[in-house]
């Protein structure tokens, strides 16, 4: 059975035009980028604090907000990118920026709405006394002492202290394939 196509040169020209638009590709990085830091003495990278929150530390349980975001939403990202490419006439950078913005929102929603192990009483006391997280070693030791002597504070929200991590969630579009 033979199949005939008409307009082959037009199809070829359209495909060539499309391939030129997406030939170099690109990628989007989402999360906590290199420049995001806390205003503490050490200028702690937000990515480091996010990793401590995600995987836990010897004194804090894991609160896997990034993995939860991926588990809940990653199956939608490919379709979203396809729709974004069509909507932007296959402008790779604009399409990736749109998807990156959506993923940032999903991460922030997970920080705000995720169900995680409550903060330790010491953390709640420090959050209550130092809403921006700007306490010294002396302040920390005083809070430990006060806690042992019956001080308490309202229960704080896990993953939210100064909002620095939440507000530092970002995306970055780069040309070409991801080299990391």
Secondary structure, 3 states (H helix, E strand, C coil): CCCCCCCHHHHHHHHHHHHHHHCCCEEEEEECCCCCECCCCCCCEHHHHHHHHHHCECCECCCCHHHHHHHHHHHHHHHHHHHHHHHCCCCHHHHHHHHHHHHHHHHHHHHHHCCCCCCCHHHHHHHHHCCCCCCCHHHHHHHHHHHHCCCCCCCCCCCCCCCHHHHHCEEEEEECCCCC
